[in-house]
Amino acid sequence: MKLIGQALSFALATFLSRVLGFLRDATIAYYFGASHISDAFFIAFRIPNSFRRILGEGGFNAAFVPLYVRALEEGRGDIFLSRVFFLYLLVVGGATLAGSLGADLLVSVIAPGVRGTPTGELAVFMARFLFGYLILIGLTAFLMGVLNAHGRFFVPAFSQAVFNGVLLLVLILTAEAVGYSALILGVLIGGVFQVLVNLPALFSSGVRIGLAFGVDDDVKRLMVRLLPALAGFGVSQMSLIVDTFLASFLGTGAISYLYYANRIYQLPFGVFSVGVANSLLSLLSRRGAERRVHITEAYRLVLIISLPATAGLIILSGPIVSAVYGRGNFSVEDVGRTSLVLSLYSLGLLFLSLQKVSASAFFSKGDTWTPLKASFISVLSEGLTASSFLFLLDLGLFGLPLATALSSVVGFGYLFGRLDVKPYPKPILSTLLRVLPSLTLMVLFLEGLKGRAGGSVLEVLLLVPSGALLYLFSLLLLREPLILGLLKGLVQKVVKP
């Protein structure tokens, strides 16, 4: 049950972040719609934002946390941390400078379809400034790894909420006056606050980070693990790069549709699946960990969460997109296109979540190469499939999210086939037999009431929590052990806080 508690702590902070993130994106859509300005910003911000996901959502943690936990247990935590921090700053600082200087080349590689257009020129201008976010998010990601190793999950996850909140505030206060420059200002100011919010938790945990140059056996071991780990998460981010690359040939607005839909699709993945994976990594990295029990519990949690999330995103894609983005310069046509993209992305949610959790089982053993291979195979599959859908079957924009969904099946299949400790099948089947009837009841409820609530915002506010409560209540009636255990824990905290 410790896995569930840590995952919920991460999930709560990430949920707050995603809510503010939606408000941020809704504000961008309100002021800039699906235009050449929004396309340029999403292209320019793609690389530093991907860097955030590579570091903050697993790449650095996957290699660093197991080694740091063991160094702490053996009394070598401080010197290991200081040596890693020194080298980390050199690498991230160099990447920030190189990215800013090479912005023109990078934009041309990521989105060749906009080269020589106003969108491309604006993307290059924005990118030169936005690369400053690299070093800020790099520091945030490092602090996240340190705090996660000390069992602190809420604050580092909440730091992204601070970033979103500051960016949102800057947009509201300055967008009318300075136009697209508000996007640049918001990202950089938000990044500074994102670093600062982690410091009190760091000091209260008794962590003191210094700067020390030295390459001992621990640091060498980290480097050996880190390169394939970062490469693996980098390759996984290539999914978005592939979409951006191909969408750049589809005209103004295509890149924005993919971004807006992906942001909603990432909510259940970022809130729950990443939290489960990070918690699993922390637990499996400890000596004497019951690997098969923890992996089984993680798979069951993913099934319980991802299946209803997938169904809800498909059924309510129109109302959700309309509620989040449908105002200001974001037209009815924009809502329709974005909602269909969202539905297609959602088809891969379960398998992407299982792939994320499975990768943690390999990372906890120091195996960073197998997840790298899985990510590479997944992205290669997506690139080939997306190109076929786009150019051979003429599916246009909608072939890209469909290819992403199919590639997640390929990536998970590869990892699962190579797990040395697979989950117990009986508990998985038991959970599935409880989830499916509960899911059917929720789907019938949502389909029956969809379109009758009198407006997209009201519909989302009523149907999403109602459907979720109906689903959870059904699982309780069917006596799903994980849900019963969670309820029991909550009751005990209320009775004996």
Rosetta blueprint (number, residue, H / E / L):
1 M L
2 K H
3 L H
4 I H
5 G H
6 Q H
7 A H
8 L H
9 S H
10 F H
11 A H
12 L H
13 A H
14 T H
15 F H
16 L H
17 S H
18 R H
19 V H
20 L H
21 G H
22 F H
23 L H
24 R H
25 D H
26 A H
27 T H
28 I H
29 A H
30 Y H
31 Y H
32 F H
33 G L
34 A L
35 S L
36 H H
37 I H
38 S H
39 D H
40 A H
41 F H
42 F H
43 I H
44 A H
45 F H
46 R H
47 I H
48 P H
49 N H
50 S H
51 F H
52 R H
53 R H
54 I H
55 L H
56 G H
57 E L
58 G L
59 G H
60 F H
61 N H
62 A H
63 A H
64 F H
65 V H
66 P H
67 L H
68 Y H
69 V H
70 R H
71 A H
72 L H
73 E H
74 E L
75 G L
76 R L
77 G H
78 D H
79 I H
80 F H
81 L H
82 S H
83 R H
84 V H
85 F H
86 F H
87 L H
88 Y H
89 L H
90 L H
91 V H
92 V H
93 G H
94 G H
95 A H
96 T H
97 L H
98 A H
99 G H
100 S H
101 L H
102 G L
103 A H
104 D H
105 L H
106 L H
107 V H
108 S H
109 V H
110 I H
111 A L
112 P H
113 G H
114 V H
115 R L
116 G L
117 T L
118 P H
119 T H
120 G H
121 E H
122 L H
123 A H
124 V H
125 F H
126 M H
127 A H
128 R H
129 F H
130 L H
131 F L
132 G L
133 Y H
134 L H
135 I H
136 L H
137 I H
138 G H
139 L H
140 T H
141 A H
142 F H
143 L H
144 M H
145 G H
146 V H
147 L H
148 N H
149 A H
150 H L
151 G L
152 R L
153 F L
154 F H
155 V H
156 P H
157 A H
158 F H
159 S H
160 Q H
161 A H
162 V H
163 F H
164 N H
165 G H
166 V H
167 L H
168 L H
169 L H
170 V H
171 L H
172 I H
173 L H
174 T H
175 A H
176 E H
177 A H
178 V H
179 G L
180 Y L
181 S H
182 A H
183 L H
184 I H
185 L H
186 G H
187 V H
188 L H
189 I H
190 G H
191 G H
192 V H
193 F H
194 Q H
195 V H
196 L H
197 V L
198 N L
199 L H
200 P H
201 A H
202 L H
203 F H
204 S H
205 S L
206 G L
207 V L
208 R L
209 I L
210 G L
211 L L
212 A L
213 F L
214 G L
215 V L
216 D L
217 D H
218 D H
219 V H
220 K H
221 R H
222 L H
223 M H
224 V H
225 R H
226 L H
227 L H
228 P H
229 A H
230 L H
231 A H
232 G H
233 F H
234 G H
235 V H
236 S H
237 Q H
238 M H
239 S H
240 L H
241 I H
242 V H
243 D H
244 T H
245 F H
246 L H
247 A H
248 S L
249 F L
250 L L
251 G L
252 T L
253 G L
254 A H
255 I H
256 S H
257 Y H
258 L H
259 Y H
260 Y H
261 A H
262 N H
263 R H
264 I H
265 Y H
266 Q H
267 L H
268 P H
269 F H
270 G H
271 V H
272 F H
273 S H
274 V H
275 G H
276 V H
277 A H
278 N H
279 S H
280 L H
281 L H
282 S H
283 L H
284 L H
285 S L
286 R L
287 R L
288 G L
289 A L
290 E L
291 R H
292 R H
293 V H
294 H H
295 I H
296 T H
297 E H
298 A H
299 Y H
300 R H
301 L H
302 V H
303 L H
304 I H
305 I H
306 S H
307 L H
308 P H
309 A H
310 T H
311 A H
312 G H
313 L H
314 I H
315 I H
316 L L
317 S H
318 G H
319 P H
320 I H
321 V H
322 S H
323 A H
324 V H
325 Y H
326 G L
327 R L
328 G L
329 N L
330 F L
331 S L
332 V H
333 E H
334 D H
335 V H
336 G H
337 R H
338 T H
339 S H
340 L H
341 V H
342 L H
343 S H
344 L H
345 Y H
346 S H
347 L L
348 G L
349 L H
350 L H
351 F H
352 L H
353 S H
354 L H
355 Q H
356 K H
357 V H
358 S H
359 A H
360 S H
361 A H
362 F H
363 F H
364 S L
365 K L
366 G L
367 D L
368 T L
369 W H
370 T H
371 P H
372 L H
373 K H
374 A H
375 S H
376 F H
377 I H
378 S H
379 V H
380 L H
381 S H
382 E H
383 G H
384 L H
385 T H
386 A H
387 S H
388 S H
389 F H
390 L H
391 F H
392 L H
393 L L
394 D L
395 L L
396 G H
397 L H
398 F H
399 G H
400 L H
401 P H
402 L H
403 A H
404 T H
405 A H
406 L H
407 S H
408 S H
409 V H
410 V H
411 G H
412 F H
413 G H
414 Y H
415 L H
416 F H
417 G H
418 R L
419 L L
420 D L
421 V L
422 K L
423 P L
424 Y L
425 P H
426 K H
427 P H
428 I H
429 L H
430 S H
431 T H
432 L H
433 L H
434 R H
435 V H
436 L H
437 P H
438 S H
439 L H
440 T H
441 L H
442 M H
443 V H
444 L H
445 F H
446 L H
447 E H
448 G H
449 L H
450 K L
451 G L
452 R L
453 A L
454 G L
455 G L
456 S H
457 V H
458 L H
459 E H
460 V H
461 L H
462 L H
463 L H
464 V H
465 P H
466 S H
467 G H
468 A H
469 L H
470 L H
471 Y H
472 L H
473 F H
474 S H
475 L H
476 L H
477 L H
478 L L
479 R L
480 E L
481 P H
482 L H
483 I H
484 L H
485 G H
486 L H
487 L H
488 K H
489 G H
490 L H
491 V H
492 Q H
493 K H
494 V H
495 V H
496 K L
497 P L
